[in-house]
Amino acid sequence: MTATTIAGGPGDFMTVRLLEQTGSQEAIGARLAAEARTAYGWAPVAADPRMARARCRWFAEHWPQHHARIAGAADALSVSVETHHLDGLTGVPRGSACTVTFLPPSVTKEGHGLFGRNYDFFTTSATELFALLSGEAVRSGEAPMASRPYVLRTPGVVALTMNELDGCMEGVNSAGVTVALLIADAESASAPVPAGPQVGLSPVQLPRFVLDTCGSAEEARTALLHAKQYDLGTPLHYLIADASGDAFVWERAPGGAEYIHDLADGPLCLTNHPLHRYPAASDLPPDNEETMRTFHRYRTIAEEVGEGLQSAESLREALSKVAITAATADGLPARTLWRSVFDVPTATMSTHFYLGDAEDGIPRYSEELSFRAG
C-alpha cells in the first residue's frame, strides 16, 4: 500500500495524498492507523469497556468492513478493541458551507447521472477558528484543518476526506453509489461536543458506511433507516445517488426524526439548510451573517439546474457560480477547497484542489484529477 502526493506541496495551501489500499480489511485498517499517526498525530483513545464492546458489536453486525479495519488497527498497535477507540472523533466547526447537486440520466446529453459538489471550508486551524468565533484573533502555528486531505482508494471504493481516514466527505463505489455530506443547518451548528465516540455511525463515517455496504440508492435508504446514528453537536445531511438515476437526501432532525427527500422529476440540490424545514427555493428566507449564504447558493444552483444543465462541463460552470472565492465568508476565512464531479455509472470522481491565492487574490487550483472505483 502506497501514499503519494498528487496535488499541491510545499508553498501551497494543501498537500493532497492518494492512499492506495489493497488486501484484507484488517490490513487496510492497520495501514490507515499508521497513516493517521503520521499525518495527524492520531493515537488510540482509552475507552470505557462497556462502550467499546457495544460499538464493536454494532459494527460487527451492521458494518463488518469497518469492524475488520478496527481489528487490524488494534493488532498493529498492540491494543485491545475492548479498551480503546480505534477510529476518529469527528466534528465539523460551525459555519462550513458546501453545495451539491445530482443531474439524473434523463436530463444529460450522455444519458449518465452526474453528481457535482463544492467542498467549502475554513482556511485556518481549529484553534484559530474557534478563537475567531469568540471574537479573538489568535495565531496558533498549527496547520489549517483542511490542508492535508486524502483520496482513499480501496477495493471497490474511491473516497475523498479532509482529515478523517476512517470516514469521508464524499465518494463513489464500483456499483455507482455516490454520496456527499454537508452541514445540515448553518444557522444553528455549534462546536463539537466532547462526548467521544458513541455506538453507531458518526457523521463522517456515514458516507463510508454507505459506500462499503450499499449497491443502490434503495439499499442505502434501507440501511440508513436501520442504522444507529449520532452527531456530536453539528448535524450533517447527505445526498446519495446511484447509477440507475435514483437519488435522495437523508436528514435527521435534532429530536431524532429521520427524513428521506426523494428525487422528483428533475435534478436534486442541497446546500446548508434542512430540506424538511425549507422544501423549496420559494420558501427560503433572506440570508444573515450566520447562514454562510446557504439560501443564496441554493437559489442560484437550483436556477442553474432548472435552466437545463446537460453536461459535466455545464455542471462545473454552475458550481463555479456558487464557489467561495473571496478571502472571507461572512467574516470567516474560507474557500471552496475542492470541486468534484462524479460520472455516476462509470464510478469516476474528477476533482481539482485549492492551492492558495494568486497575487491578484484569485484562487489557484490544481489540474483536475480523475479516479475510478474498482
C-alpha positions in Angstrom: 0.0 0.0 0.0 1.4 3.4 -1.0 0.7 7.0 -0.3 1.8 9.5 -2.9 1.4 13.3 -3.3 -0.9 14.1 -6.2 -1.6 17.8 -5.8 0.0 20.7 -4.0 3.0 20.6 -1.8 5.4 22.9 0.0 4.4 26.5 -0.6 0.8 25.6 -1.4 -2.2 25.7 0.9 -2.8 22.0 0.8 -0.9 18.8 0.0 -3.2 16.1 -1.3 -2.2 12.5 -1.0 -3.6 9.4 -2.7 -3.6 6.4 -0.4 -3.9 3.1 -2.3 -5.0 0.2 -0.2 -5.3 -3.4 -1.2 -5.5 -6.7 0.7 -7.8 -7.6 3.6 -9.8 -5.2 5.5 -7.6 -5.9 8.6 -4.5 -5.0 6.6 -6.2 -1.8 5.4 -7.2 -0.9 9.0 -3.6 -1.3 10.1 -2.4 0.9 7.2 -5.0 3.6 7.9 -4.0 3.7 11.6 -0.3 4.1 10.7 -1.1 6.9 8.2 -3.3 8.7 10.7 -0.5 8.6 13.3 2.0 10.0 10.8 -0.2 12.6 9.1 -2.4 13.9 12.0 -0.7 12.7 15.2 -3.6 10.4 15.9 -3.4 7.9 18.7 -6.0 5.4 20.1 -8.1 6.7 22.9 -8.8 4.8 26.1 -12.4 3.8 26.2 -15.0 2.6 28.7 -15.0 -1.2 28.1 -18.8 -1.3 28.0 -19.0 1.4 25.4 -16.1 -0.2 23.4 -17.8 -3.6 23.4 -21.1 -2.2 22.3 -19.5 -0.3 19.5 -17.6 -3.3 18.3 -20.8 -5.4 18.4 -22.7 -2.9 16.4 -20.0 -2.6 13.7 -19.7 -6.4 13.5 -23.4 -6.8 12.9 -24.0 -3.8 10.6 -20.7 -2.7 9.1 -18.3 -5.7 9.1 -15.8 -4.0 6.9 -15.2 -1.3 9.5 -15.1 -3.8 12.3 -12.4 -5.7 10.5 -10.4 -2.5 9.9 -10.6 -1.6 13.6 -9.4 -5.1 14.5 -6.5 -4.7 12.1 -5.6 -1.4 13.7 -5.7 -2.9 17.2 -3.4 -5.7 16.2 -0.9 -3.3 14.6 -0.9 -1.1 17.7 -1.0 -3.9 20.2 -4.1 -2.7 22.0 -7.5 -4.2 22.6 -10.7 -3.2 20.8 -12.4 -3.6 24.3 -10.2 -1.0 25.9 -9.6 1.6 23.2 -11.4 3.5 20.5 -9.6 2.9 17.2 -11.5 5.3 15.0 -11.5 9.0 14.9 -13.6 11.6 16.8 -15.3 13.8 14.2 -16.9 17.2 14.4 -17.2 20.0 11.8 -16.9 23.5 13.2 -19.8 26.0 12.9 -20.4 27.7 9.6 -18.8 25.5 7.0 -20.6 25.6 3.7 -21.0 23.3 0.7 -23.1 22.8 -2.4 -24.1 19.6 -4.1 -26.5 18.6 -6.9 -27.4 15.5 -8.9 -28.5 15.5 -12.5 -30.3 12.3 -13.4 -29.6 10.5 -16.6 -32.8 11.7 -18.2 -31.5 15.3 -18.4 -27.9 14.8 -19.6 -26.7 14.5 -23.1 -24.6 11.4 -22.3 -27.5 9.7 -20.5 -25.2 9.5 -17.5 -26.2 10.6 -14.0 -23.8 13.5 -13.0 -23.2 14.4 -9.3 -21.3 17.6 -8.5 -20.2 19.2 -5.3 -18.2 22.2 -4.0 -16.5 21.5 -0.6 -16.3 24.8 1.2 -14.4 25.0 4.4 -12.2 27.3 6.5 -8.6 28.0 5.8 -7.5 28.2 9.4 -6.5 25.8 12.2 -9.2 24.7 14.6 -7.7 26.8 17.4 -7.7 29.9 15.2 -11.2 29.3 14.0 -12.8 28.9 17.5 -10.9 32.0 18.6 -12.4 33.9 15.7 -15.9 32.6 16.6 -15.3 34.1 20.1 -14.2 37.4 18.7 -10.5 36.9 19.2 -7.5 36.9 16.9 -5.1 34.1 17.6 -2.2 32.7 15.6 -1.7 29.1 16.7 1.1 27.9 14.4 -1.0 24.8 13.7 -1.6 23.6 10.2 -5.0 24.5 8.8 -7.6 21.8 9.4 -8.1 21.2 5.7 -4.5 21.4 4.5 -3.9 17.6 4.3 -6.7 15.8 2.5 -6.6 12.3 1.2 -8.0 10.4 -1.7 -8.6 6.9 -0.4 -8.8 4.1 -2.9 -9.7 0.7 -1.5 -11.1 -2.3 -3.4 -14.4 -1.1 -4.9 -14.4 2.4 -3.4 -12.8 5.8 -4.1 -13.4 8.4 -1.3 -12.1 11.9 -0.5 -11.6 13.0 3.1 -10.5 16.2 4.7 -9.0 14.8 7.9 -10.8 11.5 8.9 -9.2 8.4 7.4 -12.0 6.1 8.8 -14.7 8.2 7.1 -15.0 10.5 4.1 -16.7 13.7 2.9 -17.7 12.2 -0.5 -17.0 9.2 -2.7 -18.3 6.6 -5.1 -18.2 2.8 -5.2 -17.9 0.4 -8.1 -21.7 -0.1 -8.2 -22.1 3.7 -8.9 -23.5 4.6 -5.5 -22.3 8.2 -4.8 -22.5 10.2 -1.6 -21.5 13.6 -0.2 -22.0 15.1 3.2 -22.9 18.8 4.0 -23.6 20.8 7.2 -27.3 20.4 7.7 -28.1 23.7 9.5 -25.5 26.5 9.2 -27.5 28.8 11.5 -27.6 26.5 14.5 -24.4 24.5 14.1 -22.1 24.5 17.1 -18.7 23.5 18.3 -18.2 19.7 18.7 -19.5 18.2 21.9 -16.6 16.4 23.6 -18.6 13.3 24.4 -16.4 10.8 22.5 -17.4 8.1 20.0 -20.8 6.6 20.5 -22.5 3.3 19.3 -23.4 3.5 15.7 -22.3 5.8 12.9 -20.6 9.2 13.4 -21.5 11.9 10.8 -18.2 11.4 8.8 -18.4 7.6 9.0 -21.9 7.5 7.4 -20.8 8.1 3.8 -18.1 5.4 4.1 -20.7 3.0 5.6 -23.0 3.6 2.5 -20.1 3.1 0.1 -19.0 -0.1 1.8 -22.4 -1.8 2.3 -24.8 -0.5 -0.4 -25.2 -1.3 -4.1 -28.1 1.1 -4.8 -29.8 4.2 -3.5 -32.7 2.0 -2.4 -30.3 -0.2 -0.4 -28.9 2.9 1.2 -32.4 4.1 2.3 -33.0 0.8 4.0 -29.5 0.7 5.6 -29.8 4.2 7.0 -33.3 3.6 8.4 -31.9 0.5 10.2 -28.6 2.2 11.3 -28.0 3.7 14.7 -26.6 7.3 14.2 -25.3 10.1 16.3 -23.8 13.6 16.0 -21.6 15.5 18.4 -23.0 19.0 18.1 -23.1 19.5 14.3 -25.7 17.5 12.4 -25.0 16.8 8.7 -27.2 15.8 5.8 -26.3 13.8 2.7 -27.1 13.5 -1.0 -26.9 9.9 -2.2 -27.4 8.7 -5.8 -26.9 5.6 -7.9 -26.2 4.5 -11.5 -29.8 4.0 -12.3 -30.6 7.7 -11.7 -32.3 7.1 -8.3 -31.3 9.7 -5.6 -32.4 11.1 -2.3 -31.3 13.4 0.6 -31.0 11.9 4.1 -31.6 14.2 7.1 -32.1 13.8 10.8 -33.8 16.4 13.0 -32.4 17.3 16.5 -35.2 15.3 18.1 -34.3 12.2 16.2 -36.9 12.3 13.4 -35.5 11.0 10.1 -36.3 12.3 6.6 -35.9 11.0 3.1 -36.3 13.5 0.3 -36.6 11.6 -3.0 -35.6 12.8 -6.4 -38.7 14.1 -8.2 -38.9 14.9 -11.9 -35.7 16.9 -12.2 -32.3 17.5 -10.6 -31.8 17.4 -6.8 -30.0 20.2 -5.0 -28.6 20.6 -1.5 -26.7 23.3 0.5 -26.6 24.0 4.2 -30.2 24.3 5.4 -32.5 21.3 6.1 -34.9 20.4 3.3 -37.5 19.2 5.8 -37.8 22.8 7.0 -37.4 24.6 3.6 -38.5 22.1 0.9 -38.5 24.6 -2.0 -36.5 27.6 -3.2 -39.6 29.7 -2.9 -39.7 29.0 0.8 -36.3 30.4 1.6 -35.8 33.5 3.9 -33.0 36.0 3.4 -29.5 35.1 4.4 -27.9 36.5 7.5 -24.4 36.6 9.0 -24.8 33.0 10.3 -26.2 31.2 7.3 -23.0 31.2 5.1 -25.1 32.3 2.1 -26.8 28.9 2.1 -30.1 30.3 0.8 -28.4 32.3 -1.9 -26.4 29.3 -3.1 -29.4 27.1 -3.1 -31.5 29.6 -5.2 -28.5 30.0 -7.6 -27.8 26.3 -8.1 -31.5 25.5 -8.3 -31.9 28.2 -11.0 -28.9 26.9 -12.9 -30.1 23.3 -12.9 -33.6 24.4 -13.7 -32.4 26.0 -16.9 -31.3 22.7 -18.1 -27.7 21.6 -17.3 -26.9 18.8 -19.7 -23.2 18.0 -19.4 -20.4 17.7 -17.0 -18.9 20.9 -18.3 -22.1 22.9 -17.7 -22.3 21.4 -14.2 -18.7 22.6 -13.5 -19.7 26.1 -14.7 -22.8 26.1 -12.4 -20.7 25.1 -9.4 -18.2 27.8 -10.1 -21.0 30.4 -9.7 -21.6 29.3 -6.1 -18.0 28.8 -5.1 -16.5 30.8 -2.3 -13.7 32.9 -3.9 -13.4 35.9 -1.6 -10.9 35.8 1.3 -13.6 35.6 3.9 -17.2 34.3 4.1 -19.3 36.3 6.5 -16.2 37.4 8.3 -14.6 34.0 8.5 -11.7 32.8 6.3 -13.0 30.2 3.9 -12.6 28.9 0.4 -14.1 26.3 -1.9 -11.3 23.8 -1.2 -12.2 21.4 -3.9 -14.8 20.7 -6.6 -15.7 17.2 -7.6 -17.8 16.0 -10.5 -18.8 12.3 -10.5 -19.8 10.4 -13.6 -22.0 8.0 -11.6 -22.4 5.0 -13.9 -18.7 4.8 -14.6 -17.9 5.3 -10.9 -15.5 8.1 -11.7 -14.6 11.1 -9.5 -12.9 14.1 -11.0 -11.6 16.8 -8.6 -9.5 19.9 -8.5 -8.0 21.2 -5.3 -7.4 24.7 -3.8 -3.7 25.6 -3.7 -3.8 29.2 -2.5 -4.5 32.6 -3.8 -2.5 34.3 -6.6 -1.2 37.8 -6.1 -4.4 39.3 -7.5 -6.4 37.4 -4.9 -7.9 34.9 -7.4 -7.9 31.3 -6.1 -5.4 28.9 -7.6 -6.4 25.3 -8.2 -4.6 22.1 -9.3 -5.4 20.4 -12.5 -8.4 18.2 -12.4 -7.6 14.6 -11.4 -9.8 11.6 -12.0 -10.1 8.4 -10.0 -12.3 5.4 -10.7 -13.7 3.0 -8.2 -12.8 -0.7 -8.9 
